C-alpha cells in the first residue's frame, strides 16, 4: 500500500500509484462506475493541489466480465475507458470496485450472481492477495459469493437484507449505516453513497489527511457552503421567514467580523435583550454569543482550508481582535487548534495564495 502522502521522501522519483480495477458486467449499473471514476479524479486533483508533482495518485482500469481490459470507446466515454496515465494503468491492481447491477428482485439478483460465478472466484483470489474490495448495493452478492467474507459486515439497502441473509448467513449487516468499512471489504448501500466509498478508499490508499480533504469537498456540508458564501461575497443568505431568531441570525451572518453586542443584536431582531436570550435558549439551547462563535468558526474553517493567510488575519476576518481568544474558541468548536486544522484540511498548494482582505 502507498505511504501516507505527507511522509513521501523528498527525492521520491515518481508518485506512488494505487490502482483500482472495475469489472463491468452486461447487467452493471455503469453510472456507478463512472461516478466513482469522477470521484477518483477529484481525489487526484486535491492531492496534486496539496503536494504537487510528488502527490500519490489513484488510477483505474475498466474490465469486461472476463477480466479483460475494455478497449477505449469513442465520444464522451473515451475519458473513462482510456486511463489518464498509461504508466499508472500498468501498476498492479490493489483494489476492485464492483458496481451494483440491474435486477428487479432477489431471484433475478441470484441469477445474475450465478451467471458470473467466475468473477466471484476472481474476487476471492484478489482478496487472498490482499486487495481491497469495494461494492455498491447488490454488488455485495458477487463479493459474498467468493466465500472469503464470512464474519464480515456489509452495508445493504433494507429491501435486500432478508434475501442476502438467507443466502449468506455468515455475513453481518451494518444496519442504519450508509457505508461499512470492515477489513478488506468496503461496501455502501446505495449509489448515493458512492462518494463515501471513494473517501474511505482514499483513507486506505493515500492516507487520512488527503481523505479529510476529500471529505471536505465530496461530502455535503450545508453549513460550510453557507459560510463560504458569506466569506467570499460578504453577504448573508436572506431569512426564509420573519421571526425573532431569523432576524437575529441574519444580522449575525452579515456582521460576523464586528464586535458582539447583545443590545445591538436585540435591536436588529426588534425585541428586548431578555426576549432574545429566551428565544435562543428555548429554540437552540444556547446563547446568541455561543451561536455567533459557531458561525465565526465555520467561516474560519473555510478560510483555513482555502487561504494561506495567517491565523491572526483570519481571527480578525472572523470578528476576533485577540488571536489567542480566537485559537481558544476555535479549538473548543473544532476540536483542534487552527494550525492543526489547516494542516489536516488545507486544499491549496503552498505556492498559491488566496488573500483575505481585512478592512
ROZA-977761 format. One record per residue (C-alpha): residue number from 1; residue in three letters; x, y, z. Coordinates in steps of 0.5 Angstrom, whole numbers, padded with zeros to 4 digits. Each point is the difference from the previous one (the first is absolute). Example, Ala and Ser with C-alpha at 12.3 -4.5 7.8 and 13.67 -1.06 7.14 Angstrom:
% ROZA-977761
[1 ALA [0025 -0009 0016]]
[2 SER [0002 0007 -0002]]
This chain:
% ROZA-977761
[1 UNK [0000 0000 0000]]
[2 UNK [0003 0007 -0002]]
[3 UNK [0003 0004 0006]]
[4 UNK [-0004 0006 0004]]
[5 UNK [0000 0006 -0005]]
[6 UNK [0004 0004 0005]]
[7 UNK [0005 -0005 0001]]
[8 UNK [0002 -0001 -0007]]
[9 UNK [0008 0001 0000]]
[10 UNK [0002 0007 -0003]]
[11 UNK [0004 -0004 -0006]]
[12 UNK [-0005 -0004 -0002]]
[13 UNK [0000 -0001 -0008]]
[14 UNK [-0007 -0002 -0001]]
[15 UNK [-0006 0001 0003]]
[16 UNK [-0003 -0007 0003]]
[17 UNK [-0006 -0003 -0003]]
[18 UNK [-0006 -0003 0003]]
[19 UNK [-0004 -0004 -0006]]
[20 UNK [-0007 -0002 0000]]
[21 UNK [-0003 -0005 -0005]]
[22 UNK [-0007 0001 -0001]]
[23 UNK [-0003 -0006 -0004]]
[24 UNK [-0007 0001 -0004]]
[25 UNK [-0005 -0005 -0001]]
[26 UNK [-0005 0001 -0005]]
[27 UNK [-0005 0001 0006]]
[28 UNK [0004 0005 0003]]
[29 UNK [-0002 0007 0002]]
[30 UNK [0005 0003 -0004]]
[31 UNK [-0002 0007 0003]]
[32 UNK [0003 -0002 0007]]
[33 UNK [0007 -0002 -0003]]
[34 UNK [0000 0007 -0004]]
[35 UNK [-0002 0004 0006]]
[36 UNK [0006 -0004 0004]]
[37 UNK [0005 0002 -0005]]
[38 UNK [-0002 0007 0000]]
[39 UNK [0001 0000 0008]]
[40 UNK [0007 -0003 -0001]]
[41 UNK [0002 0005 -0005]]
[42 UNK [-0003 0005 0005]]
[43 UNK [0005 -0003 0006]]
[44 UNK [0006 0000 -0005]]
[45 UNK [-0001 0008 -0001]]
[46 UNK [-0001 0001 0007]]
[47 UNK [0007 -0004 0001]]
[48 UNK [0003 0004 -0005]]
[49 UNK [-0002 0007 0003]]
[50 UNK [0003 -0002 0006]]
[51 UNK [0006 -0004 -0001]]
[52 UNK [0002 0002 -0008]]
[53 UNK [0003 -0005 -0004]]
[54 UNK [0002 -0004 0006]]
[55 UNK [-0007 -0002 0001]]
[56 UNK [-0002 -0007 0000]]
[57 UNK [-0006 -0002 -0004]]
[58 UNK [-0006 -0004 -0002]]
[59 UNK [0000 -0004 -0006]]
[60 UNK [-0006 -0004 -0003]]
[61 UNK [-0001 -0005 -0006]]
[62 UNK [-0007 -0003 -0002]]
[63 UNK [0000 -0007 -0002]]
[64 UNK [-0005 -0005 -0003]]
[65 UNK [-0004 -0005 0003]]
[66 UNK [0006 -0005 -0001]]
[67 UNK [0005 0005 0003]]
[68 UNK [0003 0002 -0007]]
[69 UNK [0001 0008 0000]]
[70 UNK [-0005 0004 -0004]]
[71 UNK [0002 0003 -0007]]
[72 UNK [0000 0008 0000]]
[73 UNK [-0007 0002 -0002]]
[74 UNK [-0002 0006 -0004]]
[75 UNK [-0003 0006 0002]]
[76 UNK [-0002 0002 0007]]
[77 UNK [0002 -0007 0003]]
[78 UNK [0007 0001 -0003]]
[79 UNK [0002 0004 0006]]
[80 UNK [-0002 -0006 0004]]
[81 UNK [0003 -0006 -0004]]
[82 UNK [0006 0003 -0001]]
[83 UNK [0005 0001 0006]]
[84 UNK [0002 0006 0002]]
[85 UNK [0007 -0002 0001]]
[86 UNK [0003 -0006 -0004]]
[87 UNK [0005 -0002 0005]]
[88 UNK [-0005 0001 0006]]
[89 UNK [-0004 -0005 -0004]]
[90 UNK [0005 -0005 0000]]
[91 UNK [0001 0000 0007]]
[92 UNK [-0002 -0006 0004]]
[93 UNK [-0007 0000 0002]]
[94 UNK [-0001 0001 0007]]
[95 UNK [-0008 0000 0001]]
[96 UNK [-0006 -0002 -0004]]
[97 UNK [-0006 0004 -0001]]
[98 UNK [-0007 -0004 -0001]]
[99 UNK [-0006 0005 -0002]]
[100 UNK [-0007 -0002 0001]]
[101 UNK [-0004 -0004 -0006]]
[102 UNK [-0007 0001 -0003]]
[103 UNK [-0004 -0006 0003]]
[104 UNK [-0008 0001 0002]]
[105 UNK [0000 -0005 0006]]
[106 UNK [0004 -0004 0004]]
[107 UNK [-0001 -0006 -0004]]
[108 UNK [0003 0004 -0006]]
[109 UNK [0006 0002 0004]]
[110 UNK [0001 -0007 0002]]
[111 UNK [0000 -0002 -0008]]
[112 UNK [0005 0006 -0001]]
[113 UNK [0005 -0003 0005]]
[114 UNK [-0001 -0007 -0002]]
[115 UNK [0002 0002 -0008]]
[116 UNK [0006 0004 0003]]
[117 UNK [0003 -0005 0005]]
[118 UNK [0007 0000 -0004]]
[119 UNK [0000 0008 0002]]
[120 UNK [-0001 -0002 0007]]
[121 UNK [0005 -0005 0000]]
[122 UNK [0005 0006 -0002]]
[123 UNK [-0002 0004 0005]]
[124 UNK [0001 -0006 0005]]
[125 UNK [0007 0000 -0003]]
[126 UNK [0001 0007 0001]]
[127 UNK [-0002 0000 0007]]
[128 UNK [0005 -0005 0001]]
[129 UNK [0005 0004 -0003]]
[130 UNK [-0001 0006 0005]]
[131 UNK [-0004 0004 -0005]]
[132 UNK [-0006 0005 0003]]
[133 UNK [-0007 -0002 -0003]]
[134 UNK [-0005 0006 -0001]]
[135 UNK [-0007 -0002 -0001]]
[136 UNK [-0007 0004 -0001]]
[137 UNK [-0006 -0003 0001]]
[138 UNK [-0002 -0006 -0003]]
[139 UNK [0007 -0001 -0002]]
[140 UNK [0001 -0003 0007]]
[141 UNK [-0003 -0006 -0003]]
[142 UNK [0006 -0001 -0004]]
[143 UNK [0005 0001 0005]]
[144 UNK [-0003 -0004 0005]]
[145 UNK [-0001 -0006 -0005]]
[146 UNK [0008 0000 0000]]
[147 UNK [0000 -0004 0007]]
[148 UNK [0005 0005 0003]]
[149 UNK [-0004 0005 0004]]
[150 UNK [-0004 -0005 0006]]
[151 UNK [0001 0004 0006]]
[152 UNK [0000 0007 -0003]]
[153 UNK [-0005 0005 0000]]
[154 UNK [-0004 0003 -0006]]
[155 UNK [-0004 0007 -0002]]
[156 UNK [-0006 -0002 -0004]]
[157 UNK [-0007 0003 -0002]]
[158 UNK [-0005 -0002 0005]]
[159 UNK [-0004 -0003 -0005]]
[160 UNK [0006 -0005 -0002]]
[161 UNK [0002 -0002 0007]]
[162 UNK [-0005 -0006 0001]]
[163 UNK [0002 -0003 -0006]]
[164 UNK [0007 0001 0001]]
[165 UNK [0000 -0003 0007]]
[166 UNK [-0004 -0006 -0003]]
[167 UNK [0006 -0001 -0005]]
[168 UNK [0006 0002 0004]]
[169 UNK [-0002 -0001 0008]]
[170 UNK [0008 0000 0002]]
[171 UNK [0000 0008 -0002]]
[172 UNK [-0003 0005 0004]]
[173 UNK [-0003 0007 -0001]]
[174 UNK [0002 0007 0002]]
[175 UNK [-0007 0002 0001]]
[176 UNK [-0002 0007 -0001]]
[177 UNK [0007 0002 -0003]]
[178 UNK [0001 0002 -0007]]
[179 UNK [0007 -0002 0000]]
[180 UNK [0003 -0007 0003]]
[181 UNK [0008 0000 0000]]
[182 UNK [0002 -0007 0003]]
[183 UNK [0007 -0002 -0001]]
[184 UNK [0001 -0002 -0008]]
[185 UNK [-0008 0002 -0001]]
[186 UNK [-0003 0007 -0001]]
[187 UNK [-0007 0000 -0002]]
[188 UNK [-0005 0005 -0001]]
[189 UNK [-0008 -0001 0000]]
[190 UNK [-0002 0005 -0006]]
[191 UNK [0003 0003 -0006]]
[192 UNK [-0001 0007 0004]]
[193 UNK [0006 -0002 0005]]
[194 UNK [0005 -0002 -0005]]
[195 UNK [0003 0007 0002]]
[196 UNK [0001 -0003 0007]]
[197 UNK [0003 -0006 -0003]]
[198 UNK [0005 0004 -0004]]
[199 UNK [0002 0004 0006]]
[200 UNK [0001 -0007 0004]]
[201 UNK [0005 -0002 -0006]]
[202 UNK [0004 0006 0001]]
[203 UNK [0001 -0001 0007]]
[204 UNK [0003 -0007 -0001]]
[205 UNK [0003 0002 -0006]]
[206 UNK [0003 0007 0000]]
[207 UNK [0000 0001 0008]]
[208 UNK [-0005 0003 0005]]
[209 UNK [0002 0007 -0002]]
[210 UNK [-0002 0000 -0007]]
[211 UNK [-0006 -0004 0002]]
[212 UNK [-0002 0006 0005]]
[213 UNK [0001 0005 -0006]]
[214 UNK [-0004 -0004 -0005]]
[215 UNK [-0006 -0001 0005]]
[216 UNK [0000 0008 0001]]
[217 UNK [-0001 0000 -0008]]
[218 UNK [-0004 -0006 -0001]]
[219 UNK [-0005 -0001 0006]]
[220 UNK [-0006 0005 0000]]
[221 UNK [0001 0006 0006]]
[222 UNK [-0005 0005 -0001]]
[223 UNK [0003 0004 0006]]
[224 UNK [0007 0000 -0004]]
[225 UNK [-0004 0002 -0006]]
[226 UNK [-0003 0006 0004]]
[227 UNK [0006 0002 0003]]
[228 UNK [0004 0000 -0007]]
[229 UNK [-0006 0005 -0003]]
[230 UNK [0001 0005 0006]]
[231 UNK [0008 -0001 0000]]
[232 UNK [0000 0002 -0008]]
[233 UNK [-0006 0004 -0001]]
[234 UNK [0000 0004 0007]]
[235 UNK [-0008 -0001 0000]]
[236 UNK [-0005 -0004 0003]]
[237 UNK [-0005 -0005 -0002]]
[238 UNK [-0007 0003 0001]]
[239 UNK [-0004 -0003 0005]]
[240 UNK [-0006 -0004 -0003]]
[241 UNK [-0005 0002 0006]]
[242 UNK [-0001 0006 0004]]
[243 UNK [0002 -0002 0007]]
[244 UNK [0004 0002 0006]]
[245 UNK [0005 -0005 -0001]]
[246 UNK [0000 0001 -0008]]
[247 UNK [0001 0008 0001]]
[248 UNK [0006 -0001 0005]]
[249 UNK [0004 -0006 -0003]]
[250 UNK [-0001 0004 -0007]]
[251 UNK [0003 0006 0004]]
[252 UNK [0006 -0004 0003]]
[253 UNK [0001 -0003 -0007]]
[254 UNK [0001 0007 -0003]]
[255 UNK [0004 0002 0006]]
[256 UNK [0005 -0005 0001]]
[257 UNK [0006 0004 0000]]
[258 UNK [-0003 0005 0005]]
[259 UNK [0001 0000 0008]]
[260 UNK [-0006 -0003 0003]]
[261 UNK [-0005 0004 0003]]
[262 UNK [-0007 -0003 0003]]
[263 UNK [-0003 0006 0000]]
[264 UNK [0001 0002 -0007]]
[265 UNK [-0002 -0007 -0002]]
[266 UNK [-0006 0000 0004]]
[267 UNK [-0002 0007 -0003]]
[268 UNK [0001 -0004 -0007]]
[269 UNK [-0005 -0005 0002]]
[270 UNK [-0005 0005 0002]]
[271 UNK [0000 -0003 0007]]
[272 UNK [0003 0001 0007]]
[273 UNK [0006 -0003 0002]]
[274 UNK [-0004 -0004 0005]]
[275 UNK [-0004 -0003 -0005]]
[276 UNK [0005 -0001 -0005]]
[277 UNK [0004 -0004 0005]]
[278 UNK [-0006 -0004 0002]]
[279 UNK [-0001 -0002 -0008]]
[280 UNK [0007 -0002 -0001]]
[281 UNK [-0001 -0005 0007]]
[282 UNK [-0006 -0003 -0002]]
[283 UNK [0001 -0001 -0007]]
[284 UNK [0007 -0001 -0001]]
[285 UNK [0002 -0002 0007]]
[286 UNK [0006 0005 0000]]
[287 UNK [0001 0008 0001]]
[288 UNK [0001 0004 -0006]]
[289 UNK [0007 0001 0001]]
[290 UNK [0001 -0007 0000]]
[291 UNK [-0004 -0001 -0007]]
[292 UNK [0005 0006 -0002]]
[293 UNK [0006 -0004 0002]]
[294 UNK [-0002 -0006 -0004]]
[295 UNK [-0002 0005 -0006]]
[296 UNK [0007 0003 0000]]
[297 UNK [0004 -0007 0001]]
[298 UNK [-0004 -0002 -0006]]
[299 UNK [0003 0006 -0004]]
[300 UNK [0007 -0001 0003]]
[301 UNK [0000 -0008 -0002]]
[302 UNK [-0002 0003 -0008]]
[303 UNK [0006 0005 0001]]
[304 UNK [0005 -0005 0003]]
[305 UNK [-0002 -0005 -0006]]
[306 UNK [0001 0004 -0006]]
[307 UNK [0005 0006 0002]]
[308 UNK [0007 0001 0003]]
[309 UNK [-0002 0006 0004]]
[310 UNK [0003 0000 0007]]
[311 UNK [-0004 -0002 0006]]
[312 UNK [0000 0007 0003]]
[313 UNK [-0003 0002 -0007]]
[314 UNK [-0005 -0005 0000]]
[315 UNK [-0002 0002 0007]]
[316 UNK [-0001 0007 -0002]]
[317 UNK [-0004 -0002 -0006]]
[318 UNK [-0005 -0004 0005]]
[319 UNK [-0001 0005 0005]]
[320 UNK [0005 -0001 0005]]
[321 UNK [0005 0005 0001]]
[322 UNK [0004 -0004 0005]]
[323 UNK [0004 -0006 -0004]]
[324 UNK [0000 -0004 0007]]
[325 UNK [-0007 0000 0001]]
[326 UNK [-0001 -0002 -0007]]
[327 UNK [0004 -0006 0001]]
[328 UNK [-0003 -0002 0007]]
[329 UNK [-0007 0001 -0003]]
[330 UNK [0001 -0004 -0007]]
[331 UNK [0003 -0006 0004]]
[332 UNK [-0006 0000 0004]]
[333 UNK [-0004 -0001 -0006]]
[334 UNK [0004 -0003 -0005]]
[335 UNK [0004 -0005 0005]]
[336 UNK [0007 0002 -0002]]
[337 UNK [0004 0007 -0001]]
[338 UNK [-0001 0004 -0006]]
[339 UNK [0007 -0002 -0003]]
[340 UNK [-0001 -0008 0001]]
[341 UNK [-0007 0001 -0003]]
[342 UNK [0004 0004 -0006]]
[343 UNK [0005 -0006 0000]]
[344 UNK [-0006 -0005 -0001]]
[345 UNK [-0004 0003 -0004]]
[346 UNK [0003 0005 -0005]]
[347 UNK [-0002 0000 -0007]]
[348 UNK [0005 0005 -0003]]
[349 UNK [0007 -0002 -0002]]
[350 UNK [0005 0005 0004]]
[351 UNK [0003 0003 -0007]]
[352 UNK [-0007 0003 -0001]]
[353 UNK [-0003 0005 0005]]
[354 UNK [-0007 0003 0001]]
[355 UNK [-0001 0006 0004]]
[356 UNK [-0005 0002 0005]]
[357 UNK [-0001 0008 -0001]]
[358 UNK [-0001 0003 0007]]
[359 UNK [-0003 0007 0000]]
